Amino acid sequence: MTKSIIKSSVFLLILSSLASCNSVVAYLTKKGVDKNRLTAKGFGPSSPIADNKTAEGRAKNRCVVMKIMAKN
C-alpha cells in the first residue's frame, strides 16, 4: 500500500468509528436523553480492544463502548 492509501484508510476507519458513536448519540437523544449529557469519540485503529489479525478480533473492534459517568 502507498502512504496516501494507508492515511486514507486510517481516516476512514476513524470516521467510521465516530459515525457509529454519533448514531448511538442520535438514537439516545431521540429517546429523550439530553444531547448535552453525551459525548461521542471515535478511536478507529488507535485503540483496538482485540487483535486485528483475525476476523474475530476485527469484529470485536467494530463496537461502540458506552461509559456512564457520575454526575458532578
Residue frames as qw, qx, qy, qz and C-alpha x, y, z in Angstrom:
[[0.000, 0.887, 0.461, 0.000, 0.00, 0.00, 0.00],
 [0.353, 0.503, -0.061, 0.786, 1.11, 3.53, -0.62],
 [0.192, -0.157, -0.523, 0.815, 1.31, 6.02, 2.25],
 [0.323, -0.039, -0.085, -0.942, -1.62, 8.01, 0.86],
 [0.650, -0.216, -0.616, -0.389, -3.84, 4.90, 0.77],
 [0.505, -0.217, -0.709, 0.443, -2.80, 4.00, 4.31],
 [0.008, -0.084, -0.305, 0.949, -3.55, 7.52, 5.54],
 [0.490, -0.106, -0.320, -0.804, -6.92, 7.46, 3.76],
 [0.634, -0.211, -0.737, -0.099, -7.75, 4.06, 5.24],
 [0.331, -0.201, -0.631, 0.672, -6.94, 5.19, 8.76],
 [0.196, 0.027, 0.068, -0.978, -9.05, 8.32, 8.27],
 [0.589, -0.149, -0.510, -0.609, -11.98, 6.26, 7.02],
 [0.565, -0.231, -0.766, 0.201, -11.72, 3.88, 9.98],
 [0.151, -0.178, -0.468, 0.852, -11.70, 6.76, 12.42],
 [0.357, -0.005, -0.170, -0.918, -14.57, 8.45, 10.60],
 [0.605, -0.190, -0.697, -0.335, -16.50, 5.18, 10.56],
 [0.429, -0.242, -0.728, 0.477, -15.95, 4.76, 14.29],
 [0.043, 0.166, 0.268, -0.948, -17.10, 8.31, 15.03],
 [0.464, -0.079, -0.438, -0.766, -20.10, 7.81, 12.74],
 [0.553, -0.269, -0.789, -0.011, -21.08, 4.76, 14.80],
 [0.260, -0.271, -0.566, 0.734, -20.79, 6.74, 18.01],
 [0.203, 0.088, -0.040, -0.974, -22.82, 9.59, 16.55],
 [0.507, -0.202, -0.670, -0.503, -25.53, 7.12, 15.55],
 [0.461, -0.359, -0.745, 0.320, -25.79, 5.99, 19.17],
 [0.080, -0.229, -0.287, 0.927, -25.94, 9.62, 20.33],
 [0.347, -0.050, -0.367, -0.862, -28.73, 10.32, 17.80],
 [0.531, -0.294, -0.772, -0.188, -30.67, 7.27, 18.98],
 [0.373, -0.352, -0.643, 0.569, -30.36, 8.21, 22.66],
 [0.059, 0.158, 0.095, -0.981, -31.41, 11.82, 22.02],
 [0.441, -0.174, -0.572, -0.669, -34.45, 10.55, 20.10],
 [0.573, -0.367, -0.731, 0.050, -35.32, 8.53, 23.20],
 [0.370, -0.873, -0.235, -0.214, -35.17, 11.65, 25.39],
 [0.710, -0.394, -0.077, 0.578, -31.59, 11.85, 26.67],
 [0.052, 0.970, -0.036, -0.235, -30.31, 15.45, 26.66],
 [0.786, 0.527, -0.096, 0.308, -27.61, 15.73, 23.98],
 [0.012, 0.838, -0.381, 0.391, -25.51, 17.92, 26.31],
 [0.722, -0.496, 0.445, -0.186, -25.04, 14.88, 28.55],
 [0.936, 0.164, 0.277, 0.140, -23.48, 12.80, 25.74],
 [0.003, -0.787, 0.502, 0.360, -20.03, 12.85, 24.17],
 [0.943, 0.306, 0.128, 0.016, -19.02, 10.83, 21.11],
 [0.151, -0.747, 0.589, 0.268, -15.38, 9.90, 20.45],
 [0.930, 0.355, -0.064, -0.071, -14.23, 7.81, 17.52],
 [0.506, -0.662, 0.515, 0.201, -10.95, 5.98, 18.06],
 [0.736, 0.569, -0.318, -0.181, -10.65, 3.81, 14.94],
 [0.879, 0.174, -0.384, 0.221, -7.40, 1.84, 14.84],
 [0.117, 0.652, -0.467, 0.585, -5.73, 3.86, 17.62],
 [0.369, -0.327, 0.662, -0.564, -7.34, 1.90, 20.48],
 [0.668, -0.004, -0.644, -0.373, -8.31, -1.62, 19.41],
 [0.662, -0.430, 0.413, -0.453, -9.81, -3.85, 22.09],
 [0.913, -0.006, 0.407, 0.024, -8.85, -7.04, 20.22],
 [0.414, -0.340, 0.615, 0.579, -6.21, -8.21, 17.74],
 [0.535, 0.616, -0.051, -0.576, -6.93, -7.03, 14.18],
 [0.039, 0.415, -0.847, -0.330, -5.07, -10.03, 12.71],
 [0.102, 0.210, 0.972, 0.032, -8.15, -12.27, 12.94],
 [0.238, -0.440, -0.543, -0.675, -11.71, -11.89, 11.69],
 [0.515, -0.618, -0.583, 0.112, -12.98, -12.39, 15.25],
 [0.427, -0.381, -0.193, 0.797, -10.70, -9.63, 16.55],
 [0.037, 0.120, 0.320, 0.939, -11.76, -7.22, 13.82],
 [0.370, -0.557, -0.630, -0.396, -15.42, -7.95, 14.60],
 [0.513, -0.591, -0.470, 0.408, -14.81, -7.16, 18.28],
 [0.316, -0.226, 0.015, 0.921, -13.21, -3.87, 17.27],
 [0.148, -0.336, -0.461, -0.808, -16.36, -2.81, 15.40],
 [0.367, -0.583, -0.704, 0.173, -18.22, -1.78, 18.52],
 [0.107, -0.706, 0.035, -0.699, -19.44, 1.22, 20.43],
 [0.498, -0.221, -0.667, 0.508, -18.40, 1.41, 24.08],
 [0.258, -0.769, -0.189, -0.554, -20.54, 3.48, 26.40],
 [0.410, -0.042, -0.612, 0.675, -19.24, 4.80, 29.70],
 [0.346, -0.805, -0.390, -0.283, -21.66, 6.12, 32.29],
 [0.364, 0.268, -0.397, 0.798, -20.04, 8.85, 34.35],
 [0.269, -0.577, -0.618, 0.461, -21.10, 10.18, 37.73],
 [0.077, 0.847, 0.289, 0.439, -22.92, 13.48, 37.64],
 [0.412, 0.098, -0.362, 0.831, -20.88, 16.30, 39.26]]
